[in-house]
């Protein structure tokens, strides 16, 4: 089985929001934290908002936040909603089943049992279980720093010039100026 990129991004968005629980987050900061497309994240956030997992606040100073506490968000239900209810194999669909061996095939029962077990296991975990190491995750996501960048205080060498800032590069002896 392979989870879609959409589901992967869905879980990442929820983890970020669980860690940034005291404030609204923006799609641009999520994109910067994970190095992914804002357009993809907009689709993910739209779906999460429609499903009631995320609240969206419009306007200046707006953003997104979790609509429920992380310990109330079951991973199985998130993944089911994200992946949709399309059948995993053709024979699970009454309308599109063209498999010749379907009447005697045992594979469908085995697959159904396997997926039931998978979702049962996923339902045993919540978003809180994914984020109980919130300090380590926040550091890796560079949460709290503007535009997802680490500030000089958190760099290993605080006296090193910030190469992303053109005004600092002008006075940087390493640049030959």
C-alpha positions as CSV (number, residue, x, y, z in Angstrom):
1,X,0.0,0.0,0.0
2,X,1.1,3.5,-0.7
3,X,-0.3,6.6,0.9
4,X,-0.8,9.5,-1.5
5,X,1.2,12.7,-1.3
6,X,-2.0,14.4,-0.3
7,X,-2.3,12.2,2.8
8,X,1.4,12.7,3.6
9,X,0.9,16.5,3.4
10,X,-2.3,16.2,5.4
11,X,-0.5,14.6,8.3
12,X,2.4,17.1,8.1
13,X,0.0,20.0,8.3
14,X,-1.8,18.5,11.3
15,X,1.5,17.9,13.1
16,X,2.6,21.5,12.5
17,X,-0.7,22.9,13.8
18,X,-0.5,20.6,16.8
19,X,2.9,22.0,17.7
20,X,1.9,25.7,16.9
21,X,-1.2,25.3,19.0
22,X,-1.0,28.7,20.6
23,X,-1.3,30.7,17.4
24,X,-2.6,30.8,13.8
25,X,-0.3,29.3,11.2
26,X,-0.1,30.3,7.5
27,X,0.1,28.2,4.4
28,X,3.3,30.0,3.4
29,X,5.0,29.2,6.7
30,X,3.9,25.5,6.4
31,X,5.3,25.4,2.9
32,X,8.6,26.9,4.1
33,X,8.8,24.5,7.1
34,X,8.5,21.5,4.9
35,X,9.9,22.7,1.6
36,X,6.7,21.9,-0.3
37,X,4.4,23.7,-2.7
38,X,1.9,26.2,-1.3
39,X,-0.6,25.2,-4.0
40,X,-0.6,21.6,-2.7
41,X,-1.0,22.8,0.9
42,X,-3.9,25.0,-0.1
43,X,-5.8,21.9,-1.3
44,X,-4.9,20.0,1.8
45,X,-6.0,22.8,4.1
46,X,-9.2,23.3,2.1
47,X,-10.1,19.6,2.6
48,X,-9.1,19.7,6.3
49,X,-11.3,22.8,6.8
50,X,-14.3,21.1,5.0
51,X,-13.9,18.1,7.2
52,X,-13.9,20.2,10.4
53,X,-10.4,19.2,11.6
54,X,-9.0,22.6,10.9
55,X,-10.4,26.1,11.4
56,X,-9.6,28.8,8.9
57,X,-9.5,32.5,9.9
58,X,-9.6,34.8,6.9
59,X,-8.2,38.3,6.5
60,X,-5.2,40.2,7.7
61,X,-3.6,38.3,10.6
62,X,-5.6,35.2,9.6
63,X,-4.4,31.6,9.3
64,X,-5.3,28.1,10.3
65,X,-5.4,26.2,13.5
66,X,-6.8,22.8,14.8
67,X,-10.5,22.8,15.4
68,X,-10.1,20.0,18.1
69,X,-7.4,19.0,20.5
70,X,-4.7,16.7,19.1
71,X,-5.7,13.9,21.4
72,X,-9.2,13.9,19.8
73,X,-7.9,13.5,16.2
74,X,-7.6,9.8,15.3
75,X,-5.1,9.0,12.6
76,X,-7.3,6.4,11.0
77,X,-10.1,8.8,10.4
78,X,-7.8,11.4,9.0
79,X,-6.2,8.9,6.6
80,X,-9.7,7.5,5.6
81,X,-10.9,11.0,4.9
82,X,-7.8,12.0,3.0
83,X,-7.5,8.8,0.9
84,X,-11.2,8.8,0.1
85,X,-13.4,5.7,-0.1
86,X,-12.3,4.5,-3.5
87,X,-12.0,0.7,-3.5
88,X,-8.5,-0.6,-3.1
89,X,-9.1,-3.3,-5.8
90,X,-11.6,-3.6,-8.6
91,X,-13.6,-6.4,-7.0
92,X,-14.5,-4.2,-4.0
93,X,-16.7,-2.0,-6.3
94,X,-20.0,-3.4,-7.3
95,X,-20.3,-1.0,-10.3
96,X,-16.8,-1.5,-11.7
97,X,-16.1,-5.1,-10.9
98,X,-15.1,-6.8,-14.1
99,X,-12.9,-9.4,-12.6
100,X,-13.7,-12.9,-14.0
101,X,-12.6,-14.8,-10.9
102,X,-14.4,-12.5,-8.3
103,X,-17.2,-15.1,-7.5
104,X,-14.6,-17.6,-6.2
105,X,-11.6,-15.4,-5.3
106,X,-10.4,-15.3,-1.7
107,X,-8.1,-12.4,-2.2
108,X,-10.9,-9.8,-1.5
109,X,-11.5,-11.2,2.0
110,X,-7.8,-11.2,2.8
111,X,-7.4,-7.6,1.5
112,X,-10.5,-6.5,3.4
113,X,-9.2,-8.1,6.6
114,X,-5.7,-6.5,6.1
115,X,-7.1,-3.0,5.6
116,X,-9.5,-3.4,8.5
117,X,-6.4,-4.3,10.6
118,X,-4.4,-1.4,9.3
119,X,-7.1,1.2,10.1
120,X,-7.8,-0.5,13.5
121,X,-4.1,0.1,14.3
122,X,-4.2,3.7,13.0
123,X,-7.3,4.4,15.0
124,X,-5.4,3.4,18.2
125,X,-3.2,6.6,17.7
126,X,-4.0,10.3,17.8
127,X,-2.3,13.4,16.5
128,X,-1.0,13.9,20.1
129,X,0.9,10.6,19.8
130,X,2.7,12.0,16.7
131,X,3.6,15.2,18.4
132,X,4.6,14.3,21.9
133,X,8.2,15.2,20.9
134,X,7.0,18.7,20.1
135,X,10.3,20.5,21.0
136,X,12.4,18.3,18.6
137,X,9.8,18.7,15.9
138,X,9.5,22.4,16.4
139,X,13.3,22.8,16.0
140,X,13.3,20.8,12.8
141,X,10.4,22.7,11.4
142,X,12.0,25.9,12.5
143,X,8.7,26.8,14.1
144,X,8.4,30.3,15.5
145,X,11.1,31.9,13.2
146,X,9.9,34.2,10.5
147,X,9.5,32.6,7.1
148,X,10.6,29.2,8.6
149,X,14.2,30.4,8.9
150,X,16.3,29.9,11.9
151,X,17.4,33.1,13.6
152,X,21.1,33.7,14.2
153,X,20.6,32.9,17.9
154,X,19.8,29.3,17.1
155,X,22.6,28.8,14.5
156,X,25.7,27.0,15.7
157,X,27.9,30.0,14.8
158,X,26.0,33.1,15.9
159,X,28.7,35.4,14.5
160,X,28.5,34.0,11.0
161,X,26.9,36.4,8.6
162,X,23.4,35.7,7.3
163,X,24.0,35.0,3.6
164,X,20.3,35.4,2.8
165,X,20.4,39.0,3.8
166,X,22.0,41.2,1.0
167,X,22.8,44.1,3.4
168,X,24.9,41.7,5.5
169,X,26.7,40.3,2.5
170,X,27.8,43.8,1.5
171,X,29.9,44.0,4.7
172,X,30.9,40.4,4.8
173,X,34.7,40.0,4.5
174,X,34.3,36.4,3.3
175,X,32.5,37.8,0.2
176,X,35.6,39.9,-0.6
177,X,33.8,43.2,0.0
